[in-house]
Structures are given as C-alpha cells and as structure tokens.
Amino acid sequence: MTRRVLVVGPPPHISGGMATVTRVLQEAAAAGACGDWEVTVLDSGGGQGPLGYRAFPPAVTTVLRTDADVLHVHMASGGSVLRKIVLCETARWRGLPYVIHLHGATFDAFVDSLTPILRARLARAYRGASGIIVLGDYWRDVVSQKLAVPAESVTVVANGVPDVGYDDVAREASRPLTILFVGEVTRRKGVDVLLEALADVLPGRPDWQALLCGPTPEGDLVKDIARLGAELGGRVQAPGNLTPADRDEAYRSSHILCLPSRAEGLPMVLLEAMSAGLPCVSTAVGSIADAVDDSVGSLLPPGDPAPVARALAELMDDPVLRTRKGMAARDRWAQGYSNTVMAERLAQVWDRAAGVATTRHTGSAAQVSVIIPTLGRASLPAAVASAQAQGVPVEVIVVDDSGEMITAESMPAGVVLVHTGGREGAAAARNLGMQTATGEVIAFLDDDDTWRPGHLLDALAVFEQRPDVSIYASRGLVHYPDGRSRVEPVELLSGRTVAEYFYGPSVWASRCRRIMTPTLVFRRKVAQVPMDTELMASEDTWWLLTAERQGAVVHQSSHVGVDVVAAPGRDRARAEYKTQTWVHRVDRLDPKLGSGYLVGSVARELTRAGRPAAVLRTAVQVMRRPHGVRWAPVLGAQTVVAAALAARRWPAHRRRP
C-alpha cells in the first residue's frame, strides 16, 4: 500500500539548505529509499522574497484538503516559524498528524527573542507534533530545554546527500590547488574570517588559489574579495552561484573545503564535500561537530582567523594528510550522511507519526487480554473473531452483563466467559474483565464493533517505541444508521493532555473530539484504576481523566483501528444524563475544566439547537465560576449564533396554520 507524505517548505528548485533537503529527499524516494512512502512537495512561500509569500494561502488550503497520511514541515527561523505555526495549527485542527523538521542555524537565538505569547504558540506546535526531527544532539537539547518538549520525542536525523563522486587521479592532476568555499558569501558563514586566513596562508604558496562560490548579498565582502584577489594576482575569486553540475565538479577538482561559519544547522555543503573526499575545515557550531572532527579535517572555534589559517596551512603543505583525511571524510559520509540513510530514517519517523507498526510482535510473552462486555448481541462472534485475527496471542474475555447467563458452549472457541450478575453496566463489566485479565497488555472492544487487521500490532509497536506511553487509542470508522460512514475523531489529541483535549481553551472550536473505548489498549498497570460504577454514561472518559491524573500518558494514533456501529438514540440519552451530572465531576479535577465543559459541550449544543436564552443562562453560570470571565467572548458569540438560528425558525413557526 502506497502512503503519502506532504513535505512543506521552500520549493526544491531554489538554493538553500531546506530546499536542498527536499530535493534530495524527492530523488531518494523516487529511487525507493523511503519504502512505500510517496513524497509530494508543497511550496510554503519561503526563500523567494516577498513575492514568494503568495504561495502561503494556497498552502494552508492544501493542508486543509489534502488526503496525505502525514504532513512533514520544514522549519527554520523568522518568517518560516510564523508560517509553519499556522500550518501546524491547521493540520492539528483537521486531525492530520504532522512532523516538524528543524533546520534553522539561528533557531536557538530566535527562540530567546520571541515574546512570551509567540514562544507559547511555538511550544504548542512542537508539543502537538507526532514527530520532531533535528539535525544533531545540540538541536535536540535546544528543543527540549527551550520549548519544554520531552527529549525522547525528538529524533536526530542528520542531513544526507547523494554521492558527488570521487576521482583521486583527476584531483591530483588539477592545478592550481584549490581551497573551496560553498555557500552564501556572508559574515554568518564566516567569509570575513576566511579572507583574513587566506591573506595569511596564500602569499607564500603561489600554487594555491581560493574559490568562494555562492550568492553574494553583502557588497562590502565582495569588495574585500576583489581587493584580496587583486593583491594575490587573481588567486581569490567569487564566481557567484554555481549550477549543480558546476558545483559538483568544483568539489571533485578542489583539495580543501573551508566553511568557518558562526551559526549553522548541519550544512549540506559539508556533507557534499565529504562525499567527494575533501578534508573539511569548519567550526564547532550547530551540529557540525557530529560530522566533522580532526580525523576528517579540523573543527575550530568560530570567529577566529588564526586557527583557520593554521589548519589550512597544515593541509596545504601535506598532500598525504589531505588524502588520508579526505578518504576518512568519504567513509563517514557513506556510513551516516548519504541520501539513502537520511530517507530511510525519515520514513521511520513518518511510520511512527502515522501510527504504523514498523516492528511486528510475534512472541507469546506479549499476550493481550481483550475485554468484551456483552448484552448477548448477535454481532459478538464477529467481534471475537476480529480480536483473534490480530496476529498476536490474545486472551479474549467476554463479560456477560445480559442477566440471561450466557453459556460457555454458545461462545466461540478460546473465549473466557465471566458473568456480572446482570445489567450492572459497562463500567462494572469492564472492571470485572480487568480483574480477570492475565495479559501484560489489556484492550477494550465492544460486542457490536470489530477491530481492523493490525490494530493490536500498531498499539504494541507504540508501546515498544514509546516507554512513556501507557494508553494507546486510535481512530475509528463510524457507521451511522442512515448509511453514512466517517472517520472519527476528526481532531486528534496531538500532544495535549486528555483534560485539555476535552475541556481546554480551544474546546469551543471542536470539530469532533473523541477517544473511543473500543480503540483503547493499555499497559496492565493502568488496570489498577477502576471504572466508576456510579456513572451511567461517559465512564470511559472519566476513567481516562482519572488515569491521566495518576500519571498515565495517552497516545492517540491517526490509524483507523476499529469499525464502530453508531447508536444515536443511546448516545443522546447518555448525553442528557452527562449534562446533568458531569460538571460537578470535572470540577473535582479543576474548576477551569468544568468551565470548558459548560462552554464546549453544554453551551455548544444549546447554540446548535437555537436556544439563546438557555445559552445566556449557561453563560451566567460560567461567568460566576473561577476564571470564567475568559470565556466571555466565546459565550457572547454563541449567544449571537443561537439567536440567529432561532430567528430563522421563527418566521416558519409564524406561518404555520
């Protein structure tokens, strides 16, 4: 099955690190390095000046409508961050899992410069991501410390480049010998430092030259290059931006690469030079130290021309040393910085983001106890069969709550049958099932629903990859009596707590937030939290909230794991019961959450029903509560909408005979 990832960032045909990564990734995917993932690119409007921003509104529309399985968001600093926050929020709103890929060389300083509000929004975007990719350990620490993101949720995937090619015979025959710089000719890239070093090492070595290749946005540096070149008989040149073919030829025919940057992520230039067998002189900024050390060149402090001059002189005067370090650089590229290695590691992140199991569990020790409460519906055998066909050893426990004492002989083979005594409710039935279960992992399923193939395998893969996760949930395909079907929930948990998901500040804008009981799979330790048998509805939601308060971490996958049969009449009766009692329970957790319930559930439903007076009564109730005033704008808008809906119905009512 082909799956699709939508890669958002600068278009691949322009210059720059993010565009180069996208281009390399496209080529690697086309060659099959990404497994069954198809890579589609979306221009987000960056890297092309003010006119490029015209691409941003269509990008938002595309994210709203795409049928991609995962959104991959390239992010740097400045305007890139602001645009990508919007795209992340858009993906989160529609329930599309997204991955953030951080590239910005100055991202650490940029985060420090943000206002508290923008920093909070950025942190929310990162915490809501289904995966975070950084270029090295340094950037993992930046994201973890500055944005309060758990370090275990950040994956290091180094940049990768295709093989530029290595020809030692042609290189040795190339004259004059060449020190190569590739990148923007700017102070951030350390060009001023390089020029001072060249002024020291080139005068006494007439067989050497320096080429500074790349765009030249800083005019004073261009003048400095021209002046030094004139002093040295044209042996320092800035030929401007090279075509990809000319750039690769420059790598193959040069002898040393020097990139003395003051700030970097992990430059593609260094990796391309390493693939060409060039020794690399660079600085210990960003994640460069992960790729460059003294075995492949020299790693120096930024901003100081003296060490750069010494490192260049050592390599210029010793051809054997240049060759040895160049070959070590090529070996390091092949082992960890090739385009295929990068593509394979990114595909693994996409797998996790999409809730797809990358490992399949076959050991009998990972037995799963499946609890199915039943009222004796004819659909029970299908539910049992879907559990037994999951590809892992399962213990199916059917809990009879019908009061008719279902017999073991009427059960499908391999089922453990227990009885509640009759009509004690879903909470009591599941509690009895949890007491009976012997597996290290426990799962819930209803007798009128069925699991899809791979549901348990995906849950076990998440537990294996995320030791912090204790409860797994997925989406379901809900089938309605009128023949409609749709995937629910539309909006996913996406890094929020369960309490925030259901009752947080954004609940008023909810587009269907659910955590469906038949999708729940959890570690045995969570079974120590019993369901509340006093509840006649939403006992599963209260169980999740209680478990979370006791330290459980819930992960909701975008994977569709279960086919659910909707029962609107039963759901309406439970909703009425819940409305009468629920706010008092939620207040026990936090009064702010109770206010969120009143606004996001009670007032929302009254608004849809066109009952402005009832919305106003709810508004008064909320405003009297702690922190209730913050909901005033939303409640005011709900009242206006309810009044408008009531007004639309009024003329029709007046026309009735």
ChimeraX attribute file (.defattr): number of C-alpha atoms within 10 A of each C-alpha:
attribute: neighborCount
match mode: 1-to-1
recipient: residues
	/A:1	4
	/A:2	7
	/A:3	16
	/A:4	17
	/A:5	21
	/A:6	21
	/A:7	25
	/A:8	26
	/A:9	27
	/A:10	28
	/A:11	22
	/A:12	20
	/A:13	10
	/A:14	13
	/A:15	18
	/A:16	16
	/A:17	21
	/A:18	27
	/A:19	21
	/A:20	20
	/A:21	23
	/A:22	22
	/A:23	18
	/A:24	22
	/A:25	27
	/A:26	22
	/A:27	17
	/A:28	22
	/A:29	22
	/A:30	14
	/A:31	11
	/A:32	15
	/A:33	21
	/A:34	23
	/A:35	15
	/A:36	13
	/A:37	20
	/A:38	16
	/A:39	21
	/A:40	16
	/A:41	17
	/A:42	23
	/A:43	20
	/A:44	26
	/A:45	24
	/A:46	21
	/A:47	20
	/A:48	12
	/A:49	8
	/A:50	9
	/A:51	10
	/A:52	14
	/A:53	17
	/A:54	13
	/A:55	15
	/A:56	19
	/A:57	13
	/A:58	15
	/A:59	19
	/A:60	20
	/A:61	12
	/A:62	14
	/A:63	20
	/A:64	17
	/A:65	11
	/A:66	14
	/A:67	13
	/A:68	17
	/A:69	21
	/A:70	24
	/A:71	28
	/A:72	29
	/A:73	24
	/A:74	24
	/A:75	23
	/A:76	22
	/A:77	18
	/A:78	14
	/A:79	14
	/A:80	18
	/A:81	20
	/A:82	15
	/A:83	20
	/A:84	24
	/A:85	21
	/A:86	16
	/A:87	26
	/A:88	26
	/A:89	19
	/A:90	16
	/A:91	25
	/A:92	22
	/A:93	17
	/A:94	18
	/A:95	22
	/A:96	27
	/A:97	27
	/A:98	30
	/A:99	26
	/A:100	23
	/A:101	25
	/A:102	22
	/A:103	24
	/A:104	26
	/A:105	22
	/A:106	17
	/A:107	23
	/A:108	17
	/A:109	12
	/A:110	15
	/A:111	21
	/A:112	11
	/A:113	11
	/A:114	13
	/A:115	9
	/A:116	11
	/A:117	9
	/A:118	15
	/A:119	17
	/A:120	13
	/A:121	16
	/A:122	21
	/A:123	19
	/A:124	20
	/A:125	23
	/A:126	26
	/A:127	19
	/A:128	24
	/A:129	25
	/A:130	27
	/A:131	22
	/A:132	27
	/A:133	25
	/A:134	25
	/A:135	23
	/A:136	21
	/A:137	17
	/A:138	18
	/A:139	23
	/A:140	23
	/A:141	17
	/A:142	18
	/A:143	23
	/A:144	17
	/A:145	12
	/A:146	13
	/A:147	19
	/A:148	13
	/A:149	20
	/A:150	14
	/A:151	14
	/A:152	13
	/A:153	18
	/A:154	23
	/A:155	19
	/A:156	17
	/A:157	22
	/A:158	26
	/A:159	27
	/A:160	25
	/A:161	28
	/A:162	18
	/A:163	19
	/A:164	18
	/A:165	17
	/A:166	20
	/A:167	11
	/A:168	17
	/A:169	9
	/A:170	12
	/A:171	17
	/A:172	14
	/A:173	10
	/A:174	14
	/A:175	14
	/A:176	15
	/A:177	20
	/A:178	23
	/A:179	21
	/A:180	22
	/A:181	27
	/A:182	25
	/A:183	22
	/A:184	21
	/A:185	25
	/A:186	19
	/A:187	17
	/A:188	17
	/A:189	21
	/A:190	23
	/A:191	26
	/A:192	21
	/A:193	21
	/A:194	25
	/A:195	20
	/A:196	16
	/A:197	21
	/A:198	22
	/A:199	17
	/A:200	16
	/A:201	17
	/A:202	20
	/A:203	14
	/A:204	9
	/A:205	12
	/A:206	13
	/A:207	13
	/A:208	18
	/A:209	22
	/A:210	25
	/A:211	19
	/A:212	24
	/A:213	20
	/A:214	20
	/A:215	17
	/A:216	18
	/A:217	11
	/A:218	12
	/A:219	11
	/A:220	11
	/A:221	17
	/A:222	16
	/A:223	11
	/A:224	14
	/A:225	21
	/A:226	17
	/A:227	13
	/A:228	18
	/A:229	19
	/A:230	13
	/A:231	13
	/A:232	16
	/A:233	11
	/A:234	14
	/A:235	20
	/A:236	25
	/A:237	17
	/A:238	19
	/A:239	12
	/A:240	16
	/A:241	18
	/A:242	15
	/A:243	10
	/A:244	10
	/A:245	9
	/A:246	11
	/A:247	17
	/A:248	17
	/A:249	15
	/A:250	20
	/A:251	28
	/A:252	22
	/A:253	24
	/A:254	26
	/A:255	30
	/A:256	24
	/A:257	26
	/A:258	28
	/A:259	22
	/A:260	30
	/A:261	28
	/A:262	22
	/A:263	21
	/A:264	20
	/A:265	24
	/A:266	25
	/A:267	24
	/A:268	21
	/A:269	19
	/A:270	26
	/A:271	31
	/A:272	24
	/A:273	33
	/A:274	34
	/A:275	28
	/A:276	28
	/A:277	34
	/A:278	32
	/A:279	30
	/A:280	33
	/A:281	25
	/A:282	26
	/A:283	27
	/A:284	20
	/A:285	20
	/A:286	25
	/A:287	23
	/A:288	23
	/A:289	18
	/A:290	14
	/A:291	20
	/A:292	23
	/A:293	19
	/A:294	12
	/A:295	17
	/A:296	26
	/A:297	27
	/A:298	23
	/A:299	23
	/A:300	22
	/A:301	15
	/A:302	20
	/A:303	20
	/A:304	18
	/A:305	21
	/A:306	14
	/A:307	17
	/A:308	28
	/A:309	21
	/A:310	15
	/A:311	19
	/A:312	22
	/A:313	17
	/A:314	12
	/A:315	21
	/A:316	21
	/A:317	11
	/A:318	10
	/A:319	13
	/A:320	10
	/A:321	17
	/A:322	22
	/A:323	19
	/A:324	16
	/A:325	24
	/A:326	27
	/A:327	22
	/A:328	20
	/A:329	27
	/A:330	24
	/A:331	16
	/A:332	20
	/A:333	26
	/A:334	20
	/A:335	9
	/A:336	17
	/A:337	25
	/A:338	22
	/A:339	24
	/A:340	23
	/A:341	21
	/A:342	22
	/A:343	26
	/A:344	19
	/A:345	18
	/A:346	22
	/A:347	18
	/A:348	16
	/A:349	22
	/A:350	26
	/A:351	18
	/A:352	20
	/A:353	24
	/A:354	24
	/A:355	25
	/A:356	21
	/A:357	21
	/A:358	15
	/A:359	13
	/A:360	14
	/A:361	19
	/A:362	12
	/A:363	9
	/A:364	10
	/A:365	11
	/A:366	15
	/A:367	18
	/A:368	26
	/A:369	26
	/A:370	28
	/A:371	29
	/A:372	27
	/A:373	29
	/A:374	22
	/A:375	20
	/A:376	17
	/A:377	10
	/A:378	11
	/A:379	14
	/A:380	21
	/A:381	17
	/A:382	16
	/A:383	19
	/A:384	27
	/A:385	15
	/A:386	17
	/A:387	28
	/A:388	18
	/A:389	15
	/A:390	16
	/A:391	15
	/A:392	21
	/A:393	19
	/A:394	23
	/A:395	20
	/A:396	26
	/A:397	24
	/A:398	26
	/A:399	27
	/A:400	25
	/A:401	23
	/A:402	19
	/A:403	14
	/A:404	13
	/A:405	14
	/A:406	18
	/A:407	11
	/A:408	13
	/A:409	8
	/A:410	8
	/A:411	15
	/A:412	14
	/A:413	12
	/A:414	12
	/A:415	16
	/A:416	18
	/A:417	18
	/A:418	20
	/A:419	20
	/A:420	20
	/A:421	13
	/A:422	14
	/A:423	14
	/A:424	16
	/A:425	19
	/A:426	25
	/A:427	22
	/A:428	22
	/A:429	26
	/A:430	25
	/A:431	21
	/A:432	20
	/A:433	30
	/A:434	25
	/A:435	11
	/A:436	16
	/A:437	22
	/A:438	14
	/A:439	19
	/A:440	14
	/A:441	25
	/A:442	26
	/A:443	29
	/A:444	20
	/A:445	28
	/A:446	24
	/A:447	23
	/A:448	22
	/A:449	23
	/A:450	25
	/A:451	26
	/A:452	17
	/A:453	16
	/A:454	19
	/A:455	24
	/A:456	28
	/A:457	20
	/A:458	25
	/A:459	28
	/A:460	24
	/A:461	18
	/A:462	24
	/A:463	20
	/A:464	14
	/A:465	15
	/A:466	14
	/A:467	10
	/A:468	17
	/A:469	16
	/A:470	22
	/A:471	25
	/A:472	23
	/A:473	26
	/A:474	27
	/A:475	25
	/A:476	27
	/A:477	18
	/A:478	17
	/A:479	16
	/A:480	14
	/A:481	10
	/A:482	6
	/A:483	6
	/A:484	8
	/A:485	15
	/A:486	11
	/A:487	16
	/A:488	22
	/A:489	22
	/A:490	18
	/A:491	21
	/A:492	28
	/A:493	24
	/A:494	27
	/A:495	20
	/A:496	16
	/A:497	18
	/A:498	23
	/A:499	21
	/A:500	15
	/A:501	20
	/A:502	25
	/A:503	23
	/A:504	19
	/A:505	17
	/A:506	12
	/A:507	19
	/A:508	21
	/A:509	11
	/A:510	17
	/A:511	15
	/A:512	15
	/A:513	16
	/A:514	20
	/A:515	25
	/A:516	19
	/A:517	18
	/A:518	26
	/A:519	28
	/A:520	23
	/A:521	26
	/A:522	25
	/A:523	19
	/A:524	19
	/A:525	12
	/A:526	20
	/A:527	18
	/A:528	11
	/A:529	15
	/A:530	18
	/A:531	24
	/A:532	18
	/A:533	16
	/A:534	11
	/A:535	18
	/A:536	15
	/A:537	23
	/A:538	19
	/A:539	21
	/A:540	19
	/A:541	18
	/A:542	18
	/A:543	17
	/A:544	24
	/A:545	19
	/A:546	19
	/A:547	22
	/A:548	19
	/A:549	14
	/A:550	11
	/A:551	11
	/A:552	20
	/A:553	19
	/A:554	26
	/A:555	27
	/A:556	20
	/A:557	26
	/A:558	28
	/A:559	20
	/A:560	21
	/A:561	25
	/A:562	23
	/A:563	21
	/A:564	24
	/A:565	18
	/A:566	16
	/A:567	11
	/A:568	11
	/A:569	9
	/A:570	10
	/A:571	13
	/A:572	11
	/A:573	12
	/A:574	14
	/A:575	16
	/A:576	13
	/A:577	15
	/A:578	17
	/A:579	14
	/A:580	10
	/A:581	12
	/A:582	19
	/A:583	18
	/A:584	12
	/A:585	13
	/A:586	20
	/A:587	14
	/A:588	10
	/A:589	14
	/A:590	12
	/A:591	18
	/A:592	18
	/A:593	21
	/A:594	24
	/A:595	31
	/A:596	26
	/A:597	24
	/A:598	22
	/A:599	27
	/A:600	22
	/A:601	19
	/A:602	21
	/A:603	28
	/A:604	23
	/A:605	16
	/A:606	20
	/A:607	25
	/A:608	14
	/A:609	15
	/A:610	23
	/A:611	20
	/A:612	22
	/A:613	14
	/A:614	17
	/A:615	27
	/A:616	18
	/A:617	12
	/A:618	18
	/A:619	24
	/A:620	15
	/A:621	13
	/A:622	25
	/A:623	17
	/A:624	11
	/A:625	13
	/A:626	13
	/A:627	12
	/A:628	19
	/A:629	15
	/A:630	13
	/A:631	17
	/A:632	15
	/A:633	10
	/A:634	17
	/A:635	25
	/A:636	14
	/A:637	12
	/A:638	26
	/A:639	24
	/A:640	16
	/A:641	17
	/A:642	25
	/A:643	19
	/A:644	16
	/A:645	17
	/A:646	17
	/A:647	13
	/A:648	11
	/A:649	12
	/A:650	11
	/A:651	10
	/A:652	9
	/A:653	10
	/A:654	8
	/A:655	7
	/A:656	6
	/A:657	4
